[in-house]
Amino acid sequence: MTVSDFRQHCAIAIGAVCALMLVGCAASGVNSGQGPEITYKREAYVIGIGDQLRVDVWRNQELTRELIVRPDGQITMPLMGDMQAEGETPEELAAAISNELGVIIISPEVSVTVTNPVSVAYQYRVRAMGQVNEPVSIAFVDGMTVVDLVLAAGGISPFGAGNRAVLNRDTPDGYVEYPVRLDDILNKGDIRTNYPLQPSDILTVPEKSVFRGEL
């Protein structure tokens, strides 16, 4: 075999190994390239079971009510009886109530406010697990980043391997893992992996490994 042939065989072998590594990463849902894409969309709030509502009827204080959406998805309004609330936006429900009251009151003006959105309490949350001082599940707020979540969890525990942390994100293609270098963020000010969060994100910090020289 000539030197040229040997080099060609080596190049083919290296290419095959790289291809297998890429396939392995794709199969495990690991993304070590670009940062996570924001996939959720901000949409109008939809009323759900258990939500607490305030219905205001202008100039008709006796019709103003604080209500809870029942398990059957309905609320009860004076002069109208039961009305479907689940699945409606506050504006849609206000329009429906106004339409019903229009038979009794001239040009009623109705507003509906969700005072306690119980139905989405666990849909719009982010979580930190593993080797953090206080594992947490907290309400998501626009603009929240990985650092905000770590601080809410009391920081990394002494046994946490911060630079091997993983952000799990639910995407249209399933859960994808994004490596997060927490030690670099917190100790070196390297914020390249301080990713913006979105609802349902889970940050996991693994335990230090003696075999990796982390202890």
N, C-alpha and C positions, 0 to 999 in steps of 0.2 A: 504494500500500500504506500503510495506516495504521500509526501507532506501535504500536498494540495487535497488529496482524497481524505486524509485524516482530519484536516480542518473542516472539510465539508460535512463529514459524519458528526463531528463535535457540534457544529452549528445546528444540524438537524436535531440532535439529541437535546441540546439546550432549549431549542424552540418547543420541542414536545413537552419538556418539563414545565416550561412557563405556561403552556396552554393548559396543562393539567392543573396547575396552581390556580389559574383564572377560573376554570370550571369549578374547582373545589370551593372557591370564594363565592361564586354565584349560587352554588347549590346550598351553601350554609346561610345565605342571605346577608353576607358581610359586604359592606361597601367601604373600602379604604381609600377611595378617590375623593371626589368632591363632597362637600358638606351636604347635609340633608335638605331636601326641598320641602318647602311648606306646601302641604297638599290639602289642608282643610280650607273651606270657604266660609267667609262670614255671611250668614244669611239671617233673614228676619226670624225672630224668636217664635217658636211654635209652642202653644200651650199644651201642657201634659197633665196627667193625673197627679194629684197632690199639690199642684201649684196653688199658691195663694194669690188671689186677685182682688183688686179694688175697682169697683165699677162706680163711676161718678156720672150722675145725670144732672146737668147744669140747670139750676133754678128749681130743682126737684130733689131736695135733700132727703126727703122720706124714701126715695128710691135708690139712694146711694148705699152700696153694700160692700162689706168685706167678705169674700167668699173663698172656699176651697173647692177645687175641682174634685168631684167624687170619683170613686173607682169605676163608675160607669161612664166617666168622661163628661158628665153634665154638671151644670150649676142650676140653682133655682132663683129666679128673679120675681119680685112682686109684680102682680098684674099679668105676668107672662107664663109663670110656671117653669118647667124644666127647659133648659136650652143646652145644645151641644157646645162644649168649650174645647175639649181635647181635639188637637189637630188644626185648630184655628190660630191665626196670629192675633195679637191684641187688637189690631186695627180691624180685622175681619169680624171678630166677636163684637166689637163696639158697633160696627155697621149693622150686624144682625140684630142686636138689641135695639138700636135706633129705629130700624125698620119695623120691628114688632111694636115698639112704643108709639110709632107714628100713627097707629090706629086710634090711640087714646090721647096723645099729647101732640100739640102742633109743633112741628119742627124740633124734635128733641135733639139735644147735643149730648152725646155719650162718649166717654173715654174709658178705656180699660188699661189698668197698670198691673203688671206682674210684680207683686211686692216681695215674693219669695219663690224663686224658680226651683222648687224641690225636684221636679222631674228630670232636670239635667245635672243634678248635684254630682253624679259620678261620671257623666259623659265628658264634661269639660274639666278634667283634672290632669295633673302631672304627678309622677311618683319617683321617689329615689329609694333604692333598695341596696342590700348587700352591706359592704363595710363603710357605712356612714354612721355618724354618732346617733342620729335619730331618724330611722326610716320614716318617710312621710308620704302622704297623699294629700295634695293641696289643690285648691281651685286654680285653674289656669287664668292668667291675665295677659292680655296682649302686650307684647314687648318683653316677656319673660325669657331669660336665657338659662343656659346650663348653670352658670355661676349662681343665679338667683335660687335655683332649686337646691344646689349644694349648700348654700348658706342657710336655707330653710331647714335643711337636714342636719344642721349643726356642724357641717364640715366633714372631712374624711376621718375615719377612725384611725388609730395608730397602726392597725393591721391592714388598712386598705391600700391596694396597689392602684394609686390614682391614675397613673399613666396607662393603665389597661382598662379604664372604665369604658362602658359601652352605652350608647344611646340607642334604644329600641324605638322605632317609629312605625306606626301602622300606615302603610301606603296602599294604593290600589292594587299593587302586586304582592301584598302581604307584608309581614314585618321585616324590616331591614335594620341591620346593625351598623352603627357608625362609631368608629373608635374615637374616644375623647381622652385627651391628655390633661387630666385634672391637675397633676402635680406641676406641669409646666404653666398652666393657667394661673394657679394660686401662688406658686413660688417664684416664677420667672416672668410673670406678666405676659406670657405668650398666649394671646386670646384667639388664635386661629381656629381652635376647636370649641370656642365658647359659642355654640350654635344657638340660634333662636329656637324656642320651643313651640310646640303646638299641642292641642288637647290629645290626651292618651299617651304622650311620650313617657317612657320609662328609662330612668338612668340607673345602671347597675354598676357597682364598684366591687371588683373581686378581691379576694383575700391575697395578701402577699405570699409569695412562694419562695421557699428556701432554695429550690433548685434553680430559680431565676436570679439568685443573689439579691433578693429584695429584703431579706431579714438580716 
